[in-house]
Amino acid sequence: MKKLTLIPAFIFVTLIFSCRQETPDTPDAYQEKSVVDDISSLKRGNTDLISQLYTEILEKNKEIQALEDTISVLKDETSEKTKDINKFFENNQNFYNTAYDRIEIIQDSILRKKIFEKLSKNENSFNSKTKKITVLLADISQKQAELNDYHTSLKILLCMQQNEEYQNKNMPDTNTISGLKAEYLNVIKSIQEKINQ
């Protein structure tokens, strides 16, 4: 019985090693990892091949690296230039939210309505005065989202080219597995014969 379990295991190991022979041009992201690396990646989930391939592309392509640097600088610059403005709006929003909450505890309904109207008028005035800024911030936010979409698309397309090269240079030879089905059928038939004796 032990011989029967060893046969499929031997075939499986042979298949794995024959299919994983890499050419010197194989991207590092596809290179065989150590057992420790494999266990670590299983704990983290699936490996992000796009990020790994893109990192390799950046190391070889100065033009793409320059573009990546420009994107990084733009993101830092945006964060720095909008930090105080965002804080300003956050503080004002916090004030109005707190003020509206406080109005609710005013027992005198006439006074409560009067204060609510004054606060609402003040908020509308603030929104009117800052409309130009909020529109500009919304435009910048929309452009950030657009840039992220194009950036992601660029990564996918560049890595797709890398992956196509990998496919072309590392396509497995079907001869390796062509006889496996017959071998499995023979082993299954042998077991069936023993069961039916």
LOFI-518177 format. One record per residue: residue number from 1; x, y, z of N, C-alpha, C in turn. Coordinates in Angstrom, 1 decimal. Layout:
<pts>
PT  nr  n_east  n_north  n_up  ca_east  ca_north  ca_up  c_east  c_north  c_up
PT  NUM  X  Y  Z  X  Y  Z  X  Y  Z
...
</pts>
This chain:
<pts>
PT  nr  n_east  n_north  n_up  ca_east  ca_north  ca_up  c_east  c_north  c_up
PT  1  0.8  -1.2  0.0  0.0  0.0  0.0  0.9  1.3  0.0
PT  2  2.0  1.3  0.7  2.9  2.4  0.7  3.4  2.7  -0.6
PT  3  3.7  1.7  -1.5  4.2  1.9  -2.8  3.2  2.7  -3.6
PT  4  1.9  2.5  -3.4  0.9  3.2  -4.2  0.9  4.7  -3.9
PT  5  1.1  5.0  -2.7  1.1  6.5  -2.3  2.4  7.2  -2.7
PT  6  3.4  6.4  -2.8  4.7  7.0  -3.3  4.7  7.4  -4.7
PT  7  4.0  6.6  -5.6  4.0  6.8  -7.0  3.5  8.2  -7.4
PT  8  2.3  8.5  -6.9  1.7  9.9  -7.3  2.6  11.0  -6.7
PT  9  3.1  10.8  -5.5  4.0  11.8  -4.8  5.2  12.1  -5.7
PT  10  5.8  11.0  -6.2  7.1  11.1  -7.0  6.7  11.9  -8.3
PT  11  5.6  11.5  -8.9  5.2  12.2  -10.1  5.0  13.7  -9.9
PT  12  4.3  14.0  -8.8  4.0  15.4  -8.4  5.3  16.2  -8.2
PT  13  6.2  15.7  -7.5  7.5  16.4  -7.3  8.3  16.6  -8.6
PT  14  8.3  15.5  -9.4  9.0  15.6  -10.7  8.3  16.7  -11.5
PT  15  7.0  16.8  -11.5  6.3  17.8  -12.3  6.6  19.2  -11.9
PT  16  6.6  19.4  -10.6  6.9  20.7  -10.0  8.2  21.2  -10.4
PT  17  9.2  20.4  -10.3  10.6  20.8  -10.6  10.8  21.0  -12.1
PT  18  10.2  20.2  -12.9  10.3  20.3  -14.4  9.6  21.6  -14.9
PT  19  8.5  22.0  -14.3  7.8  23.1  -14.7  8.3  24.4  -14.2
PT  20  9.2  24.4  -13.2  9.7  25.6  -12.5  11.1  25.9  -12.9
PT  21  11.6  25.4  -14.0  12.9  25.8  -14.5  12.8  27.2  -15.1
PT  22  13.5  28.1  -14.6  13.5  29.5  -15.1  14.6  29.8  -16.0
PT  23  14.4  30.7  -16.9  15.5  31.3  -17.7  16.1  32.4  -17.0
PT  24  17.3  32.8  -17.4  18.0  33.9  -16.7  17.2  35.2  -16.8
PT  25  16.3  35.4  -17.7  15.5  36.6  -17.9  14.2  36.6  -17.1
PT  26  14.0  35.5  -16.3  12.7  35.5  -15.5  12.8  36.6  -14.4
PT  27  11.7  37.4  -14.3  11.7  38.4  -13.3  11.8  37.8  -11.9
PT  28  12.4  38.6  -11.0  12.7  38.1  -9.7  11.3  37.7  -9.0
PT  29  10.3  38.4  -9.3  9.0  38.1  -8.7  8.5  36.7  -9.0
PT  30  9.0  36.1  -10.1  8.6  34.7  -10.4  9.6  33.7  -10.0
PT  31  10.8  34.1  -9.5  11.8  33.2  -9.1  11.3  32.3  -7.9
PT  32  11.9  31.1  -7.9  11.5  30.2  -6.8  12.0  30.8  -5.5
PT  33  11.0  30.8  -4.5  11.3  31.3  -3.2  11.7  30.2  -2.2
PT  34  12.4  30.5  -1.2  12.7  29.5  -0.2  11.5  29.1  0.6
PT  35  11.6  28.0  1.3  10.5  27.5  2.1  10.0  28.5  3.1
PT  36  11.0  29.2  3.7  10.7  30.2  4.7  9.9  31.4  4.1
PT  37  10.3  31.8  2.9  9.6  32.9  2.2  8.2  32.4  1.8
PT  38  8.0  31.2  1.4  6.7  30.7  1.0  5.8  30.7  2.2
PT  39  6.3  30.3  3.4  5.4  30.2  4.6  5.1  31.6  5.0
PT  40  6.0  32.6  4.9  5.7  34.0  5.3  4.7  34.6  4.4
PT  41  4.7  34.3  3.1  3.8  34.8  2.1  2.4  34.2  2.4
PT  42  2.3  33.0  2.8  1.0  32.4  3.1  0.4  33.0  4.3
PT  43  1.2  33.4  5.3  0.6  34.1  6.4  0.1  35.5  6.0
PT  44  0.7  36.2  5.1  0.3  37.5  4.7  -0.8  37.5  3.6
PT  45  -1.0  36.3  3.0  -2.0  36.2  1.9  -1.2  36.2  0.6
PT  46  -1.9  36.3  -0.5  -1.3  36.2  -1.8  -0.2  37.3  -2.0
PT  47  0.8  37.0  -2.7  1.9  37.9  -3.0  1.4  38.9  -4.0
PT  48  1.7  40.2  -3.8  1.3  41.2  -4.8  2.4  41.3  -5.9
PT  49  2.1  40.5  -6.9  3.0  40.4  -8.0  3.2  41.7  -8.8
PT  50  2.1  42.4  -8.9  2.1  43.7  -9.6  3.2  44.7  -9.0
PT  51  3.1  44.8  -7.7  4.1  45.6  -7.0  5.5  45.1  -7.1
PT  52  5.7  43.8  -7.1  7.0  43.3  -7.2  7.6  43.5  -8.6
PT  53  6.7  43.2  -9.6  7.1  43.4  -11.0  7.4  44.9  -11.3
PT  54  6.5  45.8  -10.8  6.7  47.2  -11.0  8.0  47.7  -10.4
PT  55  8.3  47.2  -9.2  9.6  47.6  -8.6  10.8  47.2  -9.4
PT  56  10.7  46.1  -10.1  11.8  45.6  -11.0  11.9  46.5  -12.2
PT  57  10.7  46.9  -12.7  10.7  47.8  -13.9  11.3  49.2  -13.5
PT  58  11.0  49.7  -12.3  11.6  51.0  -11.9  13.1  50.9  -11.8
PT  59  13.6  49.8  -11.4  15.1  49.6  -11.3  15.8  49.6  -12.6
PT  60  15.0  49.3  -13.7  15.6  49.2  -15.0  15.3  50.4  -15.9
PT  61  14.1  51.0  -15.6  13.6  52.1  -16.5  13.7  53.4  -15.9
PT  62  14.7  54.3  -16.2  14.9  55.6  -15.6  13.7  56.5  -15.9
PT  63  13.1  56.4  -17.1  12.0  57.3  -17.4  10.8  57.1  -16.5
PT  64  10.5  55.8  -16.3  9.4  55.4  -15.4  9.7  55.8  -14.0
PT  65  10.9  55.6  -13.6  11.3  56.0  -12.2  11.2  57.5  -12.0
PT  66  11.6  58.3  -13.0  11.4  59.8  -13.0  9.9  60.1  -12.8
PT  67  9.1  59.5  -13.6  7.7  59.7  -13.5  7.1  59.4  -12.1
PT  68  7.6  58.3  -11.5  7.2  57.8  -10.2  7.7  58.9  -9.2
PT  69  8.9  59.4  -9.3  9.4  60.5  -8.4  8.5  61.7  -8.5
PT  70  8.1  62.1  -9.7  7.2  63.3  -9.9  5.9  63.1  -9.2
PT  71  5.3  61.9  -9.3  4.0  61.6  -8.7  4.2  61.7  -7.2
PT  72  5.3  61.1  -6.7  5.5  61.2  -5.2  5.7  62.6  -4.7
PT  73  6.4  63.4  -5.4  6.6  64.8  -5.1  5.3  65.6  -5.1
PT  74  4.5  65.3  -6.1  3.2  66.0  -6.2  2.3  65.6  -5.1
PT  75  2.2  64.3  -4.7  1.4  63.9  -3.6  1.9  64.6  -2.3
PT  76  3.2  64.6  -2.0  3.7  65.3  -0.8  3.4  66.8  -0.8
PT  77  3.5  67.4  -2.0  3.3  68.8  -2.1  1.8  69.1  -1.9
PT  78  0.9  68.3  -2.4  -0.5  68.4  -2.2  -0.9  68.3  -0.7
PT  79  -0.3  67.3  -0.1  -0.6  67.1  1.4  -0.1  68.3  2.2
PT  80  1.1  68.8  1.9  1.6  69.9  2.6  0.8  71.2  2.4
PT  81  0.4  71.5  1.1  -0.3  72.7  0.8  -1.7  72.7  1.3
PT  82  -2.3  71.6  1.4  -3.7  71.5  1.8  -3.9  71.2  3.3
PT  83  -2.8  71.0  4.0  -2.9  70.6  5.4  -3.6  71.7  6.3
PT  84  -3.2  72.9  6.2  -3.7  74.0  7.0  -5.2  74.3  6.5
PT  85  -5.4  74.2  5.2  -6.8  74.5  4.7  -7.7  73.5  5.3
PT  86  -7.3  72.2  5.2  -8.2  71.1  5.7  -8.4  71.2  7.2
PT  87  -7.4  71.6  7.9  -7.6  71.8  9.3  -8.5  73.0  9.6
PT  88  -8.5  74.0  8.8  -9.4  75.2  9.0  -10.8  74.8  8.8
PT  89  -11.1  74.0  7.7  -12.5  73.5  7.5  -12.9  72.5  8.6
PT  90  -12.0  71.7  9.0  -12.3  70.7  10.0  -12.7  71.4  11.3
PT  91  -11.9  72.4  11.7  -12.2  73.2  12.9  -13.6  73.9  12.9
PT  92  -13.9  74.5  11.7  -15.2  75.1  11.5  -16.3  74.2  11.5
PT  93  -16.2  73.0  10.9  -17.2  72.0  10.9  -17.5  71.5  12.3
PT  94  -16.4  71.3  13.0  -16.5  70.9  14.4  -17.3  71.9  15.2
PT  95  -17.0  73.2  15.0  -17.7  74.2  15.7  -19.2  74.2  15.5
PT  96  -19.6  74.1  14.2  -21.0  74.1  13.8  -21.7  72.9  14.3
PT  97  -21.1  71.7  14.2  -21.7  70.5  14.8  -21.9  70.6  16.3
PT  98  -20.9  71.1  17.0  -21.0  71.2  18.4  -22.1  72.3  18.8
PT  99  -22.1  73.4  18.0  -23.1  74.4  18.3  -24.5  73.9  18.1
PT  100  -24.8  73.2  17.0  -26.1  72.6  16.7  -26.5  71.7  17.8
PT  101  -25.6  70.9  18.3  -25.9  70.0  19.4  -26.2  70.7  20.7
PT  102  -25.5  71.8  21.0  -25.8  72.6  22.2  -27.2  73.3  22.1
PT  103  -27.6  73.7  20.9  -28.9  74.4  20.7  -30.0  73.4  21.2
PT  104  -29.8  72.1  20.9  -30.9  71.2  21.3  -31.2  71.1  22.8
PT  105  -30.2  71.6  23.6  -30.4  71.6  25.1  -31.1  72.9  25.6
PT  106  -31.2  73.9  24.7  -31.9  75.1  25.1  -33.4  74.8  25.3
PT  107  -33.9  75.0  26.5  -35.3  74.6  26.9  -36.3  75.6  26.3
PT  108  -35.9  76.9  26.3  -36.9  77.9  25.8  -37.0  77.7  24.2
PT  109  -38.1  77.3  23.8  -38.3  77.0  22.3  -38.1  78.3  21.4
PT  110  -38.6  79.4  21.9  -38.4  80.7  21.1  -37.0  81.0  21.0
PT  111  -36.3  81.0  22.1  -34.8  81.3  22.1  -34.0  80.3  21.3
PT  112  -34.5  79.0  21.4  -33.8  77.9  20.7  -33.9  78.2  19.2
PT  113  -35.1  78.6  18.7  -35.3  78.9  17.3  -34.5  80.1  16.9
PT  114  -34.5  81.1  17.7  -33.7  82.3  17.4  -32.2  82.0  17.2
PT  115  -31.7  81.3  18.1  -30.2  81.0  18.1  -29.9  80.0  16.9
PT  116  -30.9  79.1  16.6  -30.7  78.2  15.5  -30.6  79.0  14.2
PT  117  -31.5  80.0  14.0  -31.6  80.8  12.8  -30.3  81.6  12.6
PT  118  -29.8  82.2  13.8  -28.6  83.0  13.7  -27.4  82.1  13.3
PT  119  -27.3  80.9  13.9  -26.2  80.0  13.6  -26.3  79.5  12.2
PT  120  -27.5  79.2  11.7  -27.7  78.7  10.4  -27.3  79.8  9.4
PT  121  -27.7  81.0  9.7  -27.3  82.2  8.8  -25.8  82.4  8.8
PT  122  -25.2  82.2  9.9  -23.7  82.4  10.0  -23.0  81.3  9.2
PT  123  -23.5  80.0  9.3  -22.9  78.9  8.6  -23.1  79.1  7.1
PT  124  -24.2  79.6  6.6  -24.5  79.8  5.2  -23.5  80.9  4.7
PT  125  -23.3  81.9  5.5  -22.3  83.0  5.2  -20.9  82.4  5.0
PT  126  -20.5  81.6  6.0  -19.2  80.9  5.9  -19.1  80.1  4.7
PT  127  -20.1  79.3  4.3  -20.1  78.5  3.1  -20.0  79.3  1.9
PT  128  -20.6  80.5  1.9  -20.6  81.3  0.7  -19.2  82.0  0.5
PT  129  -18.6  82.4  1.7  -17.3  83.0  1.6  -16.2  82.0  1.2
PT  130  -16.4  80.7  1.5  -15.4  79.7  1.3  -15.7  78.9  0.0
PT  131  -16.7  79.2  -0.7  -17.1  78.4  -1.8  -16.0  78.2  -2.9
PT  132  -15.3  79.3  -3.2  -14.2  79.2  -4.1  -13.1  78.2  -3.7
PT  133  -12.8  78.2  -2.4  -11.8  77.2  -1.9  -12.3  75.8  -1.9
PT  134  -13.6  75.6  -1.5  -14.1  74.2  -1.5  -14.3  73.6  -2.9
PT  135  -14.6  74.5  -3.9  -14.7  74.0  -5.3  -13.3  73.6  -5.7
PT  136  -12.3  74.5  -5.4  -10.9  74.2  -5.8  -10.4  72.9  -5.1
PT  137  -10.7  72.7  -3.9  -10.3  71.5  -3.2  -11.0  70.2  -3.8
PT  138  -12.3  70.4  -4.2  -13.0  69.3  -4.8  -12.4  68.9  -6.1
PT  139  -12.0  70.0  -6.9  -11.3  69.7  -8.2  -10.0  69.0  -8.0
PT  140  -9.2  69.4  -7.0  -7.9  68.8  -6.7  -8.1  67.3  -6.3
PT  141  -9.1  67.1  -5.5  -9.5  65.7  -5.0  -9.8  64.9  -6.2
PT  142  -10.6  65.4  -7.2  -11.0  64.7  -8.4  -9.8  64.4  -9.2
PT  143  -8.9  65.3  -9.3  -7.7  65.1  -10.1  -6.8  64.0  -9.4
PT  144  -6.8  64.0  -8.1  -6.0  63.0  -7.4  -6.5  61.6  -7.7
PT  145  -7.9  61.5  -7.7  -8.5  60.2  -8.1  -8.2  59.8  -9.5
PT  146  -8.2  60.8  -10.4  -7.9  60.5  -11.8  -6.5  60.1  -12.0
PT  147  -5.6  60.8  -11.3  -4.2  60.4  -11.4  -4.0  58.9  -10.8
PT  148  -4.6  58.6  -9.7  -4.5  57.3  -9.2  -5.0  56.2  -10.2
PT  149  -6.1  56.5  -10.9  -6.6  55.6  -11.9  -5.6  55.4  -13.0
PT  150  -5.0  56.5  -13.5  -4.0  56.4  -14.6  -2.8  55.7  -14.1
PT  151  -2.4  56.0  -12.9  -1.2  55.4  -12.3  -1.3  53.9  -12.2
PT  152  -2.5  53.5  -11.7  -2.8  52.0  -11.5  -2.8  51.3  -12.9
PT  153  -3.4  52.0  -13.9  -3.5  51.5  -15.2  -2.1  51.3  -15.8
PT  154  -1.3  52.3  -15.6  0.1  52.2  -16.1  0.9  51.0  -15.5
PT  155  0.7  50.9  -14.2  1.4  49.7  -13.6  0.9  48.4  -14.2
PT  156  -0.4  48.3  -14.3  -0.9  47.0  -14.8  -0.4  46.7  -16.2
PT  157  -0.4  47.7  -17.1  0.0  47.6  -18.5  1.5  47.2  -18.6
PT  158  2.3  47.9  -17.9  3.7  47.7  -17.9  4.0  46.3  -17.4
PT  159  3.4  45.9  -16.3  3.6  44.6  -15.7  3.0  43.5  -16.6
PT  160  1.9  43.8  -17.3  1.4  42.8  -18.3  2.4  42.5  -19.4
PT  161  3.1  43.5  -19.9  4.2  43.3  -20.8  5.2  42.4  -20.3
PT  162  5.6  42.7  -19.0  6.6  41.8  -18.3  6.1  40.4  -18.2
PT  163  4.8  40.3  -17.9  4.3  38.9  -17.7  4.2  38.2  -19.0
PT  164  3.9  38.9  -20.1  3.8  38.3  -21.4  5.2  37.7  -21.8
PT  165  6.2  38.5  -21.5  7.6  38.0  -21.8  7.9  36.8  -21.0
PT  166  7.5  36.8  -19.8  7.7  35.6  -18.9  6.9  34.4  -19.5
PT  167  5.7  34.6  -19.9  4.9  33.5  -20.5  5.6  32.9  -21.7
PT  168  6.1  33.8  -22.6  6.7  33.4  -23.9  8.0  32.6  -23.6
PT  169  8.8  33.0  -22.6  10.1  32.4  -22.3  10.0  31.2  -21.4
PT  170  8.8  31.0  -20.7  8.7  29.9  -19.7  7.5  29.0  -19.9
PT  171  7.0  29.0  -21.1  5.8  28.1  -21.4  6.2  26.7  -21.1
PT  172  5.4  26.0  -20.2  5.8  24.6  -19.8  5.6  23.7  -21.0
PT  173  6.4  22.7  -21.0  6.4  21.6  -22.1  5.3  20.6  -21.7
PT  174  4.3  20.5  -22.6  3.2  19.6  -22.3  3.6  18.1  -22.2
PT  175  4.8  17.8  -22.8  5.2  16.4  -22.8  5.4  15.9  -21.3
PT  176  5.7  16.9  -20.4  6.0  16.6  -19.0  4.8  15.9  -18.4
PT  177  3.6  16.4  -18.7  2.4  15.9  -18.1  1.4  15.1  -19.0
PT  178  1.8  14.9  -20.2  0.9  14.3  -21.2  0.6  12.8  -20.8
PT  179  1.5  12.1  -20.1  1.3  10.7  -19.7  0.7  10.6  -18.3
PT  180  0.5  11.7  -17.6  0.0  11.6  -16.2  -1.3  11.0  -16.1
PT  181  -2.3  11.3  -17.0  -3.6  10.8  -16.9  -3.6  9.3  -17.0
PT  182  -2.8  8.8  -17.9  -2.7  7.3  -18.1  -2.1  6.7  -16.9
PT  183  -1.1  7.3  -16.3  -0.5  6.7  -15.1  -1.5  6.7  -13.9
PT  184  -2.3  7.7  -13.8  -3.4  7.8  -12.7  -4.4  6.7  -13.0
PT  185  -4.8  6.6  -14.3  -5.8  5.5  -14.6  -5.3  4.1  -14.3
PT  186  -4.0  3.9  -14.5  -3.4  2.6  -14.2  -3.4  2.3  -12.7
PT  187  -3.0  3.3  -11.9  -3.0  3.1  -10.5  -4.4  2.9  -10.0
PT  188  -5.4  3.7  -10.5  -6.8  3.6  -10.0  -7.3  2.2  -10.4
PT  189  -7.0  1.7  -11.6  -7.4  0.4  -12.1  -6.9  -0.7  -11.2
PT  190  -5.6  -0.5  -10.8  -4.9  -1.5  -9.9  -5.6  -1.6  -8.6
PT  191  -6.0  -0.4  -8.0  -6.7  -0.4  -6.7  -8.1  -1.0  -6.9
PT  192  -8.8  -0.6  -8.0  -10.1  -1.2  -8.2  -10.1  -2.7  -8.3
PT  193  -9.1  -3.2  -8.9  -9.0  -4.7  -9.1  -8.8  -5.3  -7.7
PT  194  -8.0  -4.7  -6.8  -7.7  -5.2  -5.5  -9.0  -5.1  -4.6
PT  195  -9.7  -4.0  -4.8  -11.0  -3.9  -4.1  -12.0  -4.9  -4.5
PT  196  -12.1  -5.2  -5.8  -13.1  -6.1  -6.3  -12.7  -7.6  -6.2
PT  197  -11.5  -7.9  -5.6  -11.1  -9.3  -5.5  -12.0  -10.0  -4.5
</pts>
